[in-house]
Amino acid sequence: MGGTTLTRRRHAVVVGGSLAGLLSARVLLDHFEEVTLLERDGFPGEPVSRPGVPQGRHLHVLWEHGRGLLDGLIPGLESDLLAGGAPDLRLPADFLWLTSGGWRRRFDTTRMLTFSRGLLDHAVRGRLFGEPRLAVRTGIEVTGLTGDEAVTGVRYTERGDAARAEELMAADLVVDATGRGSHAPAWLAELGRPLPRETRIDPLLGYASRYYAIPPGHDPGWKALYLQAGPPEAKRTGGLFPQEGGRWICSLSGAGGDYPPTDEEGYLEYARGLRDPVLYEAIKDAEPLTPVVSFRRTAGHRRHYDRMRSWPAGFAAIGDSVCAFNPIYGQGITVAAASALELDRMLREDRSTRWFQRRAKRAGAGAWLISTGEDRRYAETQGPRVLPHTRLINAYVSLAVRAANTDPDSCADMLDVLGLAKPPTSLFRPAALARIMANRSRPPEAAPLLPEPAAR
Ligand SMILES: Cc1cc2nc3c(=O)[nH]c(=O)nc-3n(C[C@H](O)[C@H](O)[C@H](O)COP(=O)(O)OP(=O)(O)OC[C@H]3O[C@@H](n4cnc5c(N)ncnc54)[C@H](O)[C@@H]3O)c2cc1C
């Protein structure tokens, strides 16, 4: 089942108006007469974060590959972000980057766009909303699906009015983009479908973030700091990245239950416990602009919709709803964009929603492998047993990290993989392998003070 393609393309409903939902709506407008976006939150008129996307108050970045995907889906987006003040950083040239294998030399390898989530989402909405065939309804909580063999619509209530009866909205296609907390498995169970298998890997990671004003005249020779954990013992990561508005966002995180505190003193003390004091030194006298906020819903999960024996026509799930990763690698938006392109392909090639779920899984496969592999380095990580091949791959990745720290081509290989431009298997190509083996044992250098010219 689920092999049937859509026979009617009059009305599509997207549930959830964060990035996976917005990008899906963009794609569906090319294939349906009308698209309705249902979001339980309100959308702010300003580039600020909102309660429905609580992770939006923490560090978000976009790798070069994801940036290209997004700009392809929403033409003009990148120039809007740059006009809004989003810093466009050379990676790693503009960074002091302490990896698990030591300091990374500051090659000019690729680029990374940083921004507040408020700015990114506002810019996407700015390009999308106003499209006459798109109806945007806020304050709408979707509570279930209608249909049987095929999904035929959604059930919903208006938020804040508990007494109000559920209403129905018919659709030829429903796309679930409700994120990590998606109730799609329960919604499908109500239609008589079995629950999907789910893999969950939880490194017990917590974030705590705060904005600081960048001190006037601050010019230590770097624009961003990224101090990664050194698993299994050193569990703390710290990122200090510039954002629009002359601010730094400081996101501290700890795996294995080593959660960063949110009180003033505890936060600074935690920063002091990172593997190098440079971040602590930068923030200790800087002016805080916000209180410290925390986020702990970071477990990786993968719902195996692609493996269900039957899948309803008229329904697709996308983004964090299907697969969410340890956020430390900054890959969720790129995966959402790649999946939206698969949704487009499904409709252009007249494929089934079941086909789409297989493609969505593939779109997230690299990010899943990277993040769960790293998560398994911590003894405290909860999830399925660590298999011997994971240990072997992790040992190889450790060598690859060391090589990337000192060799410009290995650095490019590594960043292509982390940024999802290439699959993790590309690190096993003969040329990459030869570079890794040639550079694996160079000792990590001291913090590199100067950026280097473009490598390739
Ligand atoms: C701390 C943290 C940092 C991250 N950093 C990065 C990064 O640097 N780079 C990157 O690419 N990714 C990052 N991510 C991942 C990124 O935030 C997500 O992948 C991205 O937001 C896409 O998610 P989504 O649209 O699938 O779901 P979400 O962003 O979670 O949005 C779900 C939406 O659905 C709405 N909703 C939920 N239930 C209902 C309902 N029943 N009815 C109606 N509406 C509903 C919610 O209000 C919300 O708007 C990070 C994640 C975390 C947790």
The ligand as an ORCA input file, in Angstrom:
! r2SCAN-3c Opt
* xyz 0 1
  C      19.637     23.520     20.112
  C      19.480     23.284     18.627
  C      20.365     23.889     17.740
  C      20.255     23.636     16.384
  N      21.148     24.198     15.526
  C      21.058     23.976     14.197
  C      21.979     24.554     13.286
  O      22.931     25.225     13.673
  N      21.807     24.316     11.964
  C      20.794     23.522     11.497
  O      20.709     23.316     10.276
  N      19.892     22.972     12.332
  C      19.993     23.176     13.655
  N      19.072     22.620     14.498
  C      17.946     21.854     13.931
  C      16.839     22.799     13.454
  O      16.421     23.624     14.513
  C      15.651     22.020     12.868
  O      16.124     20.975     12.074
  C      14.760     22.953     12.034
  O      14.070     23.861     12.847
  C      13.716     22.212     11.191
  O      12.827     21.620     12.058
  P      11.281     21.353     11.674
  O      10.739     22.448     10.844
  O      11.193     19.967     11.194
  O      10.605     21.386     13.144
  P      10.517     22.556     14.207
  O      11.506     23.615     13.918
  O      10.556     21.924     15.546
  O       9.076     23.172     13.975
  C       7.883     22.485     14.224
  C       6.725     23.463     14.007
  O       5.488     22.766     14.096
  C       4.588     23.494     14.920
  N       3.665     22.490     15.499
  C       3.985     21.471     16.321
  N       2.894     20.713     16.585
  C       1.862     21.269     15.910
  C       0.470     20.926     15.773
  N      -0.059     19.854     16.376
  N      -0.315     21.711     14.992
  C       0.211     22.812     14.359
  N       1.519     23.171     14.456
  C       2.338     22.402     15.209
  C       5.501     24.174     15.945
  O       4.884     25.270     16.569
  C       6.667     24.573     15.051
  O       6.422     25.789     14.394
  C      19.203     22.814     15.874
  C      18.310     22.212     16.773
  C      18.459     22.414     18.129
  C      17.532     21.695     19.061
*
